[in-house]
Amino acid sequence: MFAALAPQDAFTADESYIHIAAAANAKEMLLRGFTTVRDAGGPTFGLKRAIHEGIIAGPRIYPSGAFLSQSGGHGDFRLRNEVPRGARGYLSSSEYGGAAAIADGEAPVLQGAREQLMLGASQIKIVAGGGVVSTDDPLDVTQYTEREIRAAVDAAENWGTYVLARMYRSDASD
């Protein structure tokens, strides 16, 4: 969903621009010979449907939906005026747009994973460590506890699918 965008655009551009850029990128992927792709996080459900219905050209998409992140984690793209949580409504703009789902603790992670599966996720994506494009968390941190990760895995296993995680430190997967 965000592959064709500069990080600044992915975080700040109008949602319709992001979706149009993703549609153009999907067509380019197909023209390069990719007939099937896995989207590892983002609001891809509408793009998948538009391709499936023949509205636009693109590869078959296996979407993850919103990636699950802890508060302050790699997927927490809240603006300063969106902190603390709920300061301007319950969802941040990145959550409302379907890019991320902030989930702290076992129960919210389980709920977040189940919600993405209900929306059509083929697999669940969690962020378990810092990231290069994050502005607020260091690259070399470990995020999510083992119990939180287990909650996501339990939801996915119950649905007959799996969890993918992005992390840089080897101990984030222990």
C-alpha positions as CSV (number, residue, x, y, z in Angstrom):
1,M,0.0,0.0,0.0
2,F,2.8,2.4,0.8
3,A,5.6,1.0,-1.4
4,A,5.4,3.7,-4.0
5,L,5.4,6.6,-1.5
6,A,8.2,8.5,0.3
7,P,7.8,8.0,4.1
8,Q,6.7,11.6,4.5
9,D,3.9,11.2,2.0
10,A,2.8,7.9,3.6
11,F,2.4,9.7,6.9
12,T,1.0,13.0,5.8
13,A,-0.6,12.8,2.3
14,D,-4.3,13.0,1.8
15,E,-5.8,9.4,2.0
16,S,-7.2,9.6,-1.5
17,Y,-3.7,10.4,-2.9
18,I,-2.3,7.4,-1.1
19,H,-4.9,5.1,-2.5
20,I,-4.5,6.5,-6.1
21,A,-0.7,6.0,-5.8
22,A,-1.2,2.5,-4.6
23,A,-3.5,1.7,-7.5
24,A,-0.9,3.0,-10.0
25,N,1.8,1.0,-8.2
26,A,-0.4,-2.2,-8.4
27,K,-0.7,-1.8,-12.1
28,E,3.0,-1.3,-12.4
29,M,3.7,-4.4,-10.3
30,L,1.5,-6.4,-12.6
31,L,3.2,-5.1,-15.7
32,R,6.6,-6.1,-14.2
33,G,5.2,-9.7,-13.9
34,F,4.1,-9.9,-10.3
35,T,0.7,-11.7,-10.4
36,T,0.5,-12.2,-6.6
37,V,1.8,-10.0,-3.7
38,R,1.5,-10.0,0.1
39,D,0.8,-6.6,1.5
40,A,2.5,-6.5,4.9
41,G,0.4,-3.7,6.5
42,G,-1.9,-1.0,5.5
43,P,-5.4,-0.2,4.2
44,T,-5.3,-2.6,1.3
45,F,-8.8,-4.1,1.5
46,G,-10.4,-1.6,-1.0
47,L,-7.4,-2.0,-3.4
48,K,-7.7,-5.8,-3.3
49,R,-11.5,-5.5,-4.0
50,A,-11.0,-3.1,-6.9
51,I,-8.5,-5.4,-8.5
52,H,-10.7,-8.5,-7.9
53,E,-13.7,-6.8,-9.5
54,G,-11.7,-5.6,-12.5
55,I,-12.0,-1.9,-11.7
56,I,-8.3,-1.5,-11.9
57,A,-5.4,-3.7,-13.0
58,G,-3.1,-5.2,-10.4
59,P,-1.9,-8.4,-8.9
60,R,-3.8,-10.7,-6.5
61,I,-3.3,-9.3,-3.1
62,Y,-3.0,-11.1,0.2
63,P,-3.6,-8.2,2.7
64,S,-2.5,-8.0,6.3
65,G,-4.7,-5.0,7.0
66,A,-3.6,-2.6,9.7
67,F,-0.4,-3.7,11.4
68,L,-0.5,-4.1,15.1
69,S,1.8,-1.8,17.2
70,Q,2.3,-0.9,20.8
71,S,1.9,2.7,21.9
72,G,5.2,4.4,21.1
73,G,6.2,1.5,18.8
74,H,7.2,1.4,15.2
75,G,3.6,1.5,14.0
76,D,2.5,4.3,16.3
77,F,2.4,7.2,13.8
78,R,0.2,9.5,16.0
79,L,0.9,13.1,15.7
80,R,1.8,15.1,18.8
81,N,-1.7,16.5,19.0
82,E,-3.1,12.9,19.1
83,V,-1.3,12.0,22.3
84,P,-2.5,11.0,24.8
85,R,-4.7,8.4,23.3
86,G,-8.2,9.6,22.9
87,A,-7.2,13.3,23.0
88,R,-9.2,13.9,19.8
89,G,-11.5,11.0,19.7
90,Y,-10.6,7.3,20.1
91,L,-8.7,6.6,16.9
92,S,-5.6,8.4,15.6
93,S,-5.6,9.4,11.9
94,S,-3.3,6.4,11.0
95,E,-5.7,4.0,12.8
96,Y,-8.8,5.6,11.3
97,G,-7.2,5.3,7.8
98,G,-6.5,1.6,8.4
99,A,-2.7,1.8,8.4
100,A,-2.1,0.8,12.0
101,A,-3.9,-0.5,15.0
102,I,-2.4,0.5,18.4
103,A,-2.9,-2.4,20.8
104,D,-1.3,-2.5,24.3
105,G,-1.6,-5.7,26.3
106,E,-2.8,-9.2,25.5
107,A,-6.5,-8.5,25.2
108,P,-6.2,-5.5,22.9
109,V,-3.7,-7.4,20.7
110,L,-6.1,-10.4,20.5
111,Q,-9.0,-8.0,19.6
112,G,-6.9,-6.1,17.0
113,A,-5.8,-9.3,15.3
114,R,-9.4,-10.6,15.3
115,E,-10.7,-7.4,13.8
116,Q,-8.2,-7.4,11.0
117,L,-9.1,-11.0,10.2
118,M,-12.8,-10.1,10.2
119,L,-12.0,-7.3,7.7
120,G,-10.3,-9.7,5.4
121,A,-6.7,-10.0,6.4
122,S,-5.0,-13.1,5.0
123,Q,-2.4,-12.9,7.8
124,I,-1.6,-10.7,10.7
125,K,1.3,-8.2,10.8
126,I,2.8,-7.1,14.1
127,V,5.7,-4.8,14.6
128,A,8.0,-6.3,17.3
129,G,10.9,-3.8,17.1
130,G,12.0,-0.4,16.1
131,G,12.1,0.8,12.5
132,V,14.0,2.9,10.1
133,V,11.1,5.2,9.2
134,S,9.9,5.6,12.8
135,T,10.4,9.1,14.2
136,D,9.9,8.2,17.8
137,D,11.4,4.8,18.6
138,P,15.0,3.7,18.2
139,L,15.8,1.0,15.6
140,D,17.3,-1.4,18.2
141,V,14.5,-1.7,20.7
142,T,12.3,-4.8,21.4
143,Q,8.6,-4.2,21.3
144,Y,5.7,-6.3,22.4
145,T,6.0,-8.9,25.1
146,E,6.0,-12.6,24.5
147,R,2.4,-12.8,25.8
148,E,1.3,-10.1,23.5
149,I,2.8,-11.8,20.5
150,R,1.3,-15.1,21.6
151,A,-2.2,-13.4,21.7
152,A,-1.7,-12.4,18.0
153,V,-0.5,-15.9,17.1
154,D,-3.5,-17.5,18.9
155,A,-5.9,-15.4,17.0
156,A,-4.2,-16.2,13.7
157,E,-4.0,-19.9,14.4
158,N,-7.7,-20.0,15.3
159,W,-8.3,-18.5,11.9
160,G,-6.0,-21.0,10.1
161,T,-3.3,-18.4,9.2
162,Y,-0.1,-17.0,10.6
163,V,1.5,-13.8,12.0
164,L,4.4,-12.0,10.4
165,A,6.6,-9.7,12.4
166,R,9.1,-7.1,11.5
167,M,12.1,-6.6,13.8
168,Y,15.8,-5.9,13.7
169,R,17.1,-7.4,16.9
170,S,17.4,-11.1,17.0
171,D,16.2,-11.2,20.6
172,A,12.9,-9.6,19.6
173,S,11.9,-13.1,18.3
174,D,13.0,-15.1,21.3
